[in-house]
Amino acid sequence: MCCPGWSIAPYPYAIAGSPDATRRHSGDSLNTESLNGPLQDIRIVELGQLIAGPFCGQLMGDLGAEVIKVEPPGTGDPMREWGQGIPVWWSVIARNKKSITLNLREKEGQALLKKLVVEADVLIENFRPGTMEKWGLDYPTLAALNPRLIMVRVSGFGQSGPYAQRAGYGSIGEAMGGIRYLAGDPDRPPSRVGLSIGDSLAATFACVGALAALHSRENTGRGQVVDSAIYEAVLAMMESTIPEFTEGGTIRERSGAILPKIAPSNVYPTSEGEMIVMGANQDSVFTRLCQAMGRESLASDERFRDHTRRGENQAELDALIGQWSSGYTAGALLEILEKHSVPAGRIYRAPEMLNDPHFLAREAIVTVAHKTFKNLQMQNVVPRLSETPGRIRWAGPELGEHNEEVLQGLLGMDDAELLDLRERGIV
């Protein structure tokens, strides 16, 4: 789907422990083409910074797309400095990407981007709406150069409407999309998930939109704009909260560790103080939980015999289960629940994930080679495809690492031109 006749060799090292490497070493018949991922013929130009746009690029790069990340000369994406403790977030969100530098505030930088767009399938940007237009890089202009171009635009409030021009960080989208109001304990102000979930949701929906637009292009021959707003991405995850209000006047409130009227589904204590999560709200599963507890009669108890009654007596039921669970260690309790097919699990942090046999068997976390970080591990690619699996080919690149490869190899710039642009701060 990209312009033919030009390609870049794969990165010169394999990823230790990757599923692809395992399949190669085991002698499975996996052809070379499938190792490059299902999006191997797609070229993406990624503008913007931080999370909302770049996570979309990460997802598509994981699936084999060639992602050319465009960064400001000298400074780069602020994500290069992010992360708690050692700043390693860049290694994850920029994995499988190539970094070039362009000053898009200058006419020459804009002209170079236009040349790059001619060779691309998708452009991702997450600037404030109006920025691309100010630079003369609006979609009509770019589509005139490349009618097959798909432009993915991620922003706080979308490209239209009275709030479109507002600055829109993920936290604001989470608040206005509704998830912040529901996060936390009922006796405290609204909380947040300890992750940038609004940005990541908007980027994920942007990726879905890009894939849909690529499919549509196969039929129409034309690209289009994908408009992903953070507040709408959060809103899309808000289940039935809107019709609950419009039809019944119900406004969901913060409920801490539970979902109101969904019981039993909570965290429960064990004898050594560790908490486990258990979900047995379906009738058949609750019956099995009662058997595990040695209290089969609870399944037919008028207070708990169906979904509605368990929801109405949620606190009482949780207290009964907690009294029982606290008599066992976490390990013993999980064995009993597994024997009775009751969904349950520990609450994991990174150390627990790294040592879990299921994580290890599925290679959910892999080791990635890096020049500086000698034990760099990160989450693997999801979802898993049986025939054309994605993979982590390399960690986040150095700033401008691929300037020569892209600007000279793809755009045909000679040494003198590149040196001149570098000296004048264009690249």
C-alpha positions as CSV (number, residue, x, y, z in Angstrom):
1,M,0.0,0.0,0.0
2,C,3.1,2.3,0.2
3,C,4.9,3.6,-2.7
4,P,6.9,0.7,-4.1
5,G,10.6,0.5,-4.8
6,W,12.1,1.5,-1.5
7,S,12.6,-0.3,1.8
8,I,14.7,-0.2,4.9
9,A,16.5,-3.2,6.2
10,P,15.3,-4.6,9.5
11,Y,17.0,-3.5,12.7
12,P,20.2,-5.5,13.3
13,Y,19.2,-7.4,16.4
14,A,16.5,-9.9,17.4
15,I,14.4,-9.4,20.4
16,A,15.3,-12.0,23.1
17,G,12.4,-14.1,24.2
18,S,10.0,-12.9,21.5
19,P,7.4,-15.3,20.3
20,D,8.8,-14.9,16.7
21,A,12.3,-15.8,17.8
22,T,10.9,-18.8,19.7
23,R,9.1,-20.0,16.6
24,R,12.2,-19.6,14.4
25,H,14.4,-21.5,16.8
26,S,11.9,-24.3,17.2
27,G,11.9,-24.9,13.4
28,D,8.2,-24.0,12.9
29,S,7.4,-23.1,9.3
30,L,6.8,-19.4,9.5
31,N,7.7,-17.5,6.3
32,T,9.7,-14.3,6.3
33,E,6.8,-12.2,5.2
34,S,4.7,-13.2,8.3
35,L,7.5,-12.2,10.6
36,N,7.1,-8.6,9.6
37,G,3.5,-8.3,10.8
38,P,0.2,-7.7,9.1
39,L,0.8,-4.0,8.5
40,Q,4.3,-4.5,7.0
41,D,3.2,-2.7,3.8
42,I,1.9,0.4,5.6
43,R,4.1,3.5,6.1
44,I,3.1,5.9,8.8
45,V,4.3,9.4,9.6
46,E,3.8,10.3,13.2
47,L,3.7,13.9,14.4
48,G,2.7,15.2,17.8
49,Q,4.0,14.1,21.2
50,L,3.3,12.6,24.6
51,I,0.7,9.8,24.5
52,A,-2.5,10.4,22.7
53,G,-1.1,10.3,19.2
54,P,2.1,8.3,19.8
55,F,0.4,5.3,21.4
56,C,-1.6,4.9,18.2
57,G,1.7,4.8,16.4
58,Q,3.0,2.3,18.8
59,L,0.1,0.0,18.3
60,M,0.5,0.1,14.5
61,G,4.2,-0.3,14.7
62,D,3.8,-3.4,16.9
63,L,1.8,-4.9,14.0
64,G,4.5,-4.3,11.5
65,A,3.9,-0.8,10.1
66,E,6.9,1.4,9.3
67,V,6.4,4.3,11.6
68,I,8.5,7.4,10.9
69,K,8.4,9.6,14.1
70,V,8.9,13.3,13.3
71,E,10.4,15.3,16.3
72,P,11.6,18.9,16.8
73,P,15.3,19.2,16.3
74,G,17.4,19.4,19.5
75,T,14.5,18.7,22.0
76,G,12.5,15.8,20.6
77,D,9.3,14.4,22.2
78,P,9.0,15.2,25.9
79,M,8.3,11.5,26.4
80,R,12.0,10.9,26.2
81,E,12.2,12.3,29.8
82,W,9.1,10.6,31.2
83,G,8.9,7.7,33.5
84,Q,9.0,7.2,37.3
85,G,12.6,6.6,38.4
86,I,14.6,6.0,35.3
87,P,13.0,7.6,32.2
88,V,12.3,4.4,30.2
89,W,8.8,5.2,28.9
90,W,10.2,6.3,25.6
91,S,11.6,2.8,25.1
92,V,8.1,1.5,25.1
93,I,5.9,4.1,23.4
94,A,8.5,4.7,20.6
95,R,9.4,1.1,20.1
96,N,9.5,0.0,16.4
97,K,9.6,3.6,15.3
98,K,12.2,5.5,13.3
99,S,13.1,9.0,14.5
100,I,13.8,12.0,12.2
101,T,13.9,15.6,13.1
102,L,12.1,18.4,11.3
103,N,11.3,21.9,12.4
104,L,7.6,22.2,11.3
105,R,7.5,25.8,12.3
106,E,9.7,26.7,9.3
107,K,8.6,26.6,5.6
108,E,11.4,24.2,4.7
109,G,10.5,21.8,7.4
110,Q,6.8,21.9,6.2
111,A,8.0,21.3,2.6
112,L,10.0,18.3,3.6
113,L,7.0,16.9,5.5
114,K,4.9,17.3,2.4
115,K,7.4,15.2,0.5
116,L,7.2,12.6,3.2
117,V,3.4,12.5,3.1
118,V,3.5,11.6,-0.6
119,E,5.3,8.4,0.3
120,A,3.0,7.6,3.3
121,D,-0.3,5.8,3.9
122,V,-1.2,7.4,7.3
123,L,-0.3,10.6,9.1
124,I,-0.9,10.7,12.9
125,E,-1.0,14.0,14.7
126,N,-2.2,15.1,18.1
127,F,-1.6,18.8,18.1
128,R,-4.3,21.3,19.2
129,P,-6.8,21.6,16.4
130,G,-5.8,24.4,14.0
131,T,-2.1,23.8,14.4
132,M,-1.7,21.8,11.2
133,E,-3.8,24.3,9.4
134,K,-1.6,27.1,10.6
135,W,1.4,25.3,9.2
136,G,-0.3,24.8,5.8
137,L,-0.5,21.0,6.5
138,D,-4.3,20.7,6.6
139,Y,-5.9,17.6,5.2
140,P,-7.1,19.2,1.9
141,T,-3.6,20.4,1.2
142,L,-2.0,17.0,2.0
143,A,-4.7,15.0,0.2
144,A,-4.1,17.0,-2.9
145,L,-0.5,15.7,-2.8
146,N,-1.6,12.1,-1.9
147,P,-5.3,11.4,-2.3
148,R,-4.8,8.0,-0.6
149,L,-3.5,9.6,2.6
150,I,-5.4,8.8,5.9
151,M,-5.0,11.6,8.4
152,V,-5.5,10.5,12.0
153,R,-6.2,13.4,14.4
154,V,-6.3,12.9,18.1
155,S,-7.3,15.8,20.3
156,G,-9.1,16.6,23.6
157,F,-12.4,17.6,22.1
158,G,-12.3,16.6,18.4
159,Q,-11.9,18.8,15.3
160,S,-15.3,20.5,15.5
161,G,-17.6,21.9,18.0
162,P,-17.4,24.9,20.4
163,Y,-14.6,23.2,22.5
164,A,-12.4,22.1,19.6
165,Q,-9.8,24.8,20.1
166,R,-9.4,24.2,23.8
167,A,-6.3,22.6,25.2
168,G,-7.4,19.1,26.1
169,Y,-5.1,16.8,28.2
170,G,-6.2,13.3,29.0
171,S,-7.2,14.2,32.5
172,I,-9.8,16.7,31.2
173,G,-11.2,14.1,28.8
174,E,-11.4,11.6,31.6
175,A,-13.3,14.1,33.7
176,M,-15.7,15.3,31.0
177,G,-16.1,11.8,29.6
178,G,-17.4,10.6,33.0
179,I,-14.8,8.2,34.3
180,R,-13.3,10.5,36.9
181,Y,-16.6,10.9,38.6
182,L,-16.9,7.2,39.2
183,A,-13.3,6.6,40.2
184,G,-12.5,6.2,43.9
185,D,-14.3,5.7,47.2
186,P,-17.7,7.2,47.8
187,D,-16.6,9.3,50.8
188,R,-13.8,11.1,49.0
189,P,-13.5,13.4,46.0
190,P,-13.2,11.8,42.5
191,S,-9.9,10.0,42.0
192,R,-8.1,8.7,38.9
193,V,-6.6,5.5,37.6
194,G,-2.9,5.7,38.1
195,L,-2.3,5.7,34.3
196,S,-3.0,8.0,31.4
197,I,-6.1,6.0,30.4
198,G,-7.9,8.8,28.5
199,D,-4.9,9.4,26.2
200,S,-4.5,5.7,25.6
201,L,-8.2,5.1,24.9
202,A,-8.2,7.9,22.4
203,A,-5.1,6.5,20.7
204,T,-6.6,3.0,20.7
205,F,-9.8,4.2,19.0
206,A,-7.6,6.2,16.6
207,C,-5.9,3.0,15.7
208,V,-9.2,1.2,15.1
209,G,-10.3,4.2,12.9
210,A,-7.0,4.0,10.9
211,L,-7.4,0.3,10.2
212,A,-11.1,0.9,9.2
213,A,-10.0,3.7,6.9
214,L,-7.3,1.6,5.3
215,H,-9.9,-1.1,4.6
216,S,-12.3,1.5,3.2
217,R,-9.5,2.8,0.9
218,E,-9.2,-0.6,-0.7
219,N,-12.8,-0.1,-2.0
220,T,-12.7,3.7,-2.7
221,G,-9.1,4.4,-3.5
222,R,-9.3,7.5,-1.3
223,G,-8.1,8.4,2.1
224,Q,-10.0,10.2,4.8
225,V,-9.7,11.9,8.2
226,V,-10.0,9.9,11.4
227,D,-11.1,12.2,14.3
228,S,-10.6,10.7,17.7
229,A,-11.4,12.9,20.7
230,I,-10.3,11.9,24.2
231,Y,-13.5,12.8,25.9
232,E,-15.5,10.7,23.4
233,A,-13.1,7.7,23.8
234,V,-13.8,7.8,27.5
235,L,-17.5,8.3,26.9
236,A,-17.5,5.2,24.7
237,M,-16.4,3.1,27.7
238,M,-19.1,4.4,30.0
239,E,-21.4,1.3,29.6
240,S,-25.1,2.1,30.2
241,T,-24.6,5.2,32.4
242,I,-26.4,7.5,29.9
243,P,-29.6,5.5,29.4
244,E,-29.7,4.6,33.1
245,F,-30.2,8.4,33.6
246,T,-32.4,9.2,30.7
247,E,-34.7,6.2,31.3
248,G,-34.6,5.8,35.0
249,G,-33.1,9.0,36.5
250,T,-30.2,7.0,38.0
251,I,-26.8,8.6,38.3
252,R,-24.0,6.1,39.1
253,E,-21.9,7.1,42.0
254,R,-18.4,6.2,43.2
255,S,-18.3,2.8,44.7
256,G,-14.7,2.0,45.5
257,A,-13.8,-1.6,45.0
258,I,-17.2,-2.8,43.9
259,L,-19.7,-2.3,41.1
260,P,-23.1,-1.5,42.7
261,K,-25.6,-4.3,42.3
262,I,-23.0,-6.7,40.9
263,A,-22.3,-9.3,43.6
264,P,-20.2,-10.9,44.6
265,S,-17.3,-9.1,42.9
266,N,-14.9,-7.5,45.2
267,V,-11.5,-7.8,46.9
268,Y,-11.5,-10.2,49.9
269,P,-9.1,-10.7,52.8
270,T,-6.9,-13.7,53.5
271,S,-5.3,-14.9,56.7
272,E,-1.9,-13.3,56.1
273,G,-3.4,-9.9,55.0
274,E,-3.1,-10.3,51.3
275,M,-6.2,-9.3,49.3
276,I,-7.5,-11.3,46.4
277,V,-10.0,-10.4,43.7
278,M,-13.0,-12.7,43.2
279,G,-15.9,-12.5,40.7
280,A,-18.8,-14.8,41.2
281,N,-21.8,-12.7,40.2
282,Q,-23.2,-15.0,37.6
283,D,-25.8,-17.5,39.0
284,S,-23.9,-20.6,38.1
285,V,-20.6,-19.3,39.3
286,F,-22.2,-18.2,42.6
287,T,-23.5,-21.7,43.1
288,R,-19.9,-23.0,42.7
289,L,-18.6,-20.5,45.1
290,C,-21.2,-21.6,47.7
291,Q,-20.0,-25.2,47.2
292,A,-16.4,-24.0,47.6
293,M,-17.4,-22.3,50.9
294,G,-19.2,-25.4,52.1
295,R,-22.4,-23.4,52.3
296,E,-24.5,-24.7,49.4
297,S,-27.6,-23.4,51.0
298,L,-26.6,-19.8,50.3
299,A,-27.3,-20.4,46.6
300,S,-31.0,-20.9,47.3
301,D,-31.2,-18.3,50.2
302,E,-33.9,-15.7,49.5
303,R,-31.3,-13.0,50.0
304,F,-28.9,-14.3,47.4
305,R,-30.7,-16.7,45.0
306,D,-30.5,-14.5,41.9
307,H,-28.6,-11.6,40.5
308,T,-31.1,-8.9,41.6
309,R,-31.3,-10.2,45.2
310,R,-27.5,-10.5,45.5
311,G,-27.2,-6.9,44.3
312,E,-29.7,-5.7,46.9
313,N,-27.8,-7.5,49.7
314,Q,-24.3,-6.9,48.4
315,A,-22.7,-5.7,51.6
316,E,-24.1,-8.6,53.6
317,L,-22.9,-11.1,51.1
318,D,-19.4,-9.6,50.9
319,A,-19.2,-9.7,54.6
320,L,-20.0,-13.5,54.6
321,I,-17.5,-14.2,51.9
322,G,-14.8,-12.1,53.6
323,Q,-15.3,-14.0,56.9
324,W,-14.8,-17.2,55.1
325,S,-11.8,-16.1,52.9
326,S,-9.9,-14.7,55.9
327,G,-9.5,-18.2,57.2
328,Y,-7.1,-19.2,54.4
329,T,-3.8,-18.1,53.0
330,A,-4.0,-16.6,49.6
331,G,-2.4,-19.6,48.0
332,A,-4.8,-22.1,49.7
333,L,-7.8,-19.9,48.9
334,L,-6.9,-19.7,45.2
335,E,-6.5,-23.4,45.0
336,I,-10.0,-24.0,46.4
337,L,-11.5,-21.4,44.1
338,E,-9.7,-22.8,41.1
339,K,-10.9,-26.3,41.9
340,H,-14.5,-25.0,41.8
341,S,-14.0,-22.9,38.7
342,V,-14.6,-19.6,40.5
343,P,-12.6,-16.7,38.8
344,A,-10.1,-15.2,41.3
345,G,-6.6,-13.8,41.3
346,R,-4.0,-11.9,43.2
347,I,-3.5,-8.1,42.7
348,Y,-0.3,-7.8,40.7
349,R,2.5,-5.3,40.5
350,A,5.5,-5.5,38.1
351,P,7.4,-8.0,40.4
352,E,4.6,-10.4,40.5
353,M,4.0,-10.2,36.7
354,L,7.7,-10.9,36.0
355,N,7.6,-14.1,38.0
356,D,4.1,-15.5,37.1
357,P,4.3,-18.8,35.2
358,H,1.4,-17.9,32.9
359,F,3.0,-14.6,32.0
360,L,6.3,-16.4,31.3
361,A,4.6,-19.2,29.3
362,R,2.9,-16.7,27.0
363,E,5.8,-14.3,26.9
364,A,3.5,-11.5,28.0
365,I,6.7,-9.6,29.0
366,V,9.8,-9.7,26.9
367,T,13.4,-8.5,27.1
368,V,14.4,-5.9,24.5
369,A,18.0,-5.1,23.5
370,H,19.1,-1.6,24.3
371,K,22.3,0.3,24.2
372,T,21.9,1.8,27.6
373,F,19.4,-0.2,29.6
374,K,20.9,-3.7,30.0
375,N,17.7,-5.4,31.5
376,L,15.0,-3.6,29.5
377,Q,11.8,-5.5,29.8
378,M,8.3,-4.4,28.6
379,Q,4.9,-5.7,27.8
380,N,4.7,-7.7,24.5
381,V,2.5,-7.0,21.5
382,V,-1.3,-7.5,21.8
383,P,-3.4,-8.9,20.3
384,R,-1.8,-12.1,19.1
385,L,-2.2,-13.1,15.4
386,S,-1.6,-16.8,14.5
387,E,-0.3,-16.2,11.0
388,T,1.2,-12.7,10.9
389,P,2.1,-11.9,14.5
390,G,3.4,-8.5,15.6
391,R,6.7,-8.2,17.4
392,I,9.0,-5.7,19.1
393,R,11.8,-5.1,16.6
394,W,13.6,-2.4,18.6
395,A,13.2,0.0,21.5
396,G,12.6,3.7,21.2
397,P,15.3,5.3,19.0
398,E,17.7,8.1,19.6
399,L,16.7,11.6,18.5
400,G,17.2,11.9,14.7
401,E,18.7,8.4,14.5
402,H,17.1,7.8,11.1
403,N,17.6,11.2,9.5
404,E,20.0,9.9,6.9
405,E,18.0,6.7,6.3
406,V,14.7,8.5,5.7
407,L,15.7,11.9,4.3
408,Q,18.4,10.6,2.0
409,G,17.2,7.0,1.4
410,L,13.5,7.8,0.9
411,L,13.4,11.5,-0.1
412,G,16.7,11.5,-2.1
413,M,18.4,14.3,-0.3
414,D,22.2,14.5,-0.9
415,D,24.9,15.0,1.8
416,A,25.3,18.7,1.2
417,E,21.5,19.4,1.4
418,L,21.2,17.5,4.7
419,L,24.3,19.2,6.2
420,D,22.9,22.6,5.2
421,L,19.5,21.9,6.7
422,R,21.1,20.6,9.9
423,E,23.3,23.7,10.3
424,R,20.2,26.0,9.9
425,G,18.2,24.0,12.5
426,I,15.6,22.7,10.0
427,V,16.5,19.1,10.8
